[in-house]
């Protein structure tokens, strides 16, 4: 199945190549774990359909990255560099897209990321697919929405210092979001609370990235302390890093799984709670 990606805005790709981060945030293991746990958060009426399509969802989580490989401009949908817009809590950036365009321009929004609006877009696409009972589109939109909601919980998708280079900690994003998960996921427990209704999908997406951003300093400090006295990123470094940042990692992944399930459930409720097929 060929997936369709939403390009919220269009600017010359040559301009985007200069500013778009190379990082992809969470590793594949983290996204799969988040999505698996999200299914467990759903109400009984939704569980059979999502359980039957669990493998489909997991297989298509990373389709946006394939889209980026073909069109680098799609990368702008994966992040938002909040710290470009002034001090925390970044109230200078309007959360309504048209108001943001009027204030800072489409070009600036493209350069510094569209993630919360992308989540709002795919929330609506999933709602429409549920309402129209287009079950193939439901599965596609649910997988892509899970990808973007998970991305919003990675603190390094919310900052100009997306790879740690600006603080002299190049690669910390991968060490946190990919390597820690790959090394320690068998030893920690990601628990999703039950899904809840989201009243404003785009506004909630901004709340998610704002909360994620608030963890950045803690993670950067943990990385720096873990590497003290070491010349490489060894087993000792990762044990230290996990001891100091593991609780944040587990919390963010648990919150992400609940939010993914909540976005799925919200779209279903807003579509009128259609009866879902068994597969």
N, C-alpha and C positions, 0 to 999 in steps of 0.2 A: 504494500500500500504506500502510495506517495503522500507525504504529509505536506500541508500548506502552512507556511509561516506568515505571520502578520508583521508587516513592516509599518510601524506606526507613522514614520516620517521617512522622507527620502532626501538625502544630501549626497553630493559627489563622494564616491567611495575613496578617491585619492585623498580627500581631506580626512576621512575617518581612519585611514591607515596610520596616521601619525599619532593618534591619541587613544585608540582602542587598546585596552589591556590585553595581554596575551594569556592571562590566567583564566581558568574555567571554574574556579571555586572548588566545591565539593568534588571528591573523586567518585568513580563509579560505584564503589562499595558503599559509600555513605548514602548516595542517592537511592540505591536499591534497598538499603536497610530502612531508610525513611519511608519509602513507598510501601514496603511490606508492612510496616507497623501502621501506616495510615489506613490500610484496609481493615485492620483490626479495630479502628476507632469508629467505624460506620454503624448506623442503626441496622436492626435486623432486616428491614425491608430492602436494604441496599447490599447487604453482605453477599448473598449468593452470586449476583451478577459480577461484582468486583472480584470475588474469590475465583470464579470461573475464568476471569480474564487477567488474573494476576501475572501470568507469564507474558502476556501481550504488553501489559503496562511496563513491566521491567525491561522488556526488549526494546521499547520505544522511548524510554526516558531520555536517552542521549541523542535522539534524532535532531534536536536543535543544533548540536555540535557538528553534525554532518552538514546541516544547512550553512553553518558558519564557514566550513571548509570550502563550500561552493560560492559563498557570498559573505565576505568578511564584515559587511555592513550589518549583518544580523547580530553581531556580537553586542551591539548597543542594547539589545533586549535582555542581556544576562546580568547587568549590573546597574548601580547608580552610585556615583561618587558624591555622596552627600556633603563631604567636607569642602567641596568646591564652592558651596553656597553659603559660606560663612560659618559662624560658630554653632555648636549644638544648642538647641534642637533643630536648626536649619529651617526656621520658620520663614526665611526669605524666599523659599521655593514654594510656590502655590502647589497644592495637591491636585487641583483640577487641571487637566492637560491644557485646555484652551487658555486658561489664565496663565499657566506657566509659559506657554508659547508667547503670549502677549508680553510677558514681563522679561523673559530672558532670550527668546528666539528659538526656533526649531533647531538651528545649527548647534546652539549651546546644549540643548537637551540631548541631541544625538551624541555629542562629544562626551557628555558626562553620564549618559545612561538613562534607560527608559524602563527599568525593571518593574517598578510598582504599576505603571500604566499597562505594561505587557500582561501582568497578572490580572488586572481588571479586564483587559481585552479577552483573555482566554477564559475567564470566569463567565463572561457573557456568551462566548462561543459554546461553552459546555452547557449553559442554560438553554440556549437555542436548540442544541442537539437533543437534549432531554425532551424539550417541549415538542419537537418534531418527530420524536421517536426514531431518530436516525442513529441506530445503535453503533454502527461503524464509526460515525463521527464522534459519538460519545466516548468511545475507547481512545481514539486519537487525541481528542481535546483533553481528556482526563490525564493521559500520559504527559502531554506537554505542560499542562497546568501544574502537575506534580513537579516537573523539572524546575519551573520558574519559582514556585513557592519554596521548594527546597533551597534554591539559589539565594532567596531573600534571607535565609537564616545563616548564611556563611558571612561572617563579619568582613571578610576580605572582598566581598562583592559590593561593599558599601563605601569604599574609600579610595582616594587617589593613591594611597600607599598599598595598592592591591597585591603586590608581590613582596612587600617588605623592603624594597630597594631604597626607598627614601629614608628609612631608619637604619640602614646598613644591615638589614636582615633578609637579604634576597632569598626567596624560596620558602619563607615562613608560611605562606599561604598553603603550599603543597604539603609541607611538613605537618601542618595542623589539620587540613581538611581531607587529606588523602592518606598520608603515611601513618599518622596516629590511628586512624580508623582501620587500616589494613593490618596493623600490628596488634591492636588491642581489642578489636570489636568482639572477639570471643570471650573477653573477660569483663565486658561491661553490659549493662542492661538498659536498653532504650524502651521506655514505657510511654505509650501514647494515651492521653486522657480521651474520653469520648468526644467526638466531633460536636461542635457547637455552631449555631447559625451566625453568619457574618452579615451585618446589616449593610455595610458599604465595602465591597471587595477591594476597591482601589485605595480607599482610606486605610483599611486594615493592612494592606500591603505596605503602605508607608510606615505604619506602626511596627510592622515586622522588621523592616530594614533599619528603623531607628533603634529598636531594641538590640539588633545584631551589632550595630555600630558601637553601641555602648560597651561591648566586651573587648574592643580592639586593644586598648591600652593594657588590659590584663593579660591578653594573649602575647602581645609583643614583649611585655616584661617577663613572662614565664619563659619564652623562647630565649631571651637574652641571659637569664639566670641559668637556664639549663645548659647553655653552651659555655659558661664560665670555666676557664681552666682546661678546655678541650680544644683540640685542633681540627676536629672533624665532627660530623653528625653521626656519632657512633650509637651503639646500643645503650650506653650509659646516658648519652644525651636524651634519647627518646624516652627512657625510663624516667628521667628527671622532668622532661617536658610533659609527659602524661600525668605525672604526679601533681603537677602544678596547674595544668590546663585541661586535664581530662574531665573534670566536673563541668566545665563550660561546654566542652564538646558534647557530652552526653545530654546536657540540658538543651542545647541548641537543636540537636537531632530529635530529641523527644518533642520539643515544641514544634519542630518542622513537621513531624509526622501527624500531630494533632491538627495543625493548620492545613495540611494537604487534605486530610479527611474532611475538615470543616468546609473547605472550598468545594469539594465534591458534593457534600450534603447540601450546602447552600444552593448550588446550582440546581440540584434535584428538587428542592423545596420551591425555589422560585419558578420552576417549570411546572408546578402543580402536582408534584409527587407522582409522576407516572409510574405505572406498574412496570418493573424491569423484567426483561427476559431472563431465563435461567442461565444463559451463556451468551 
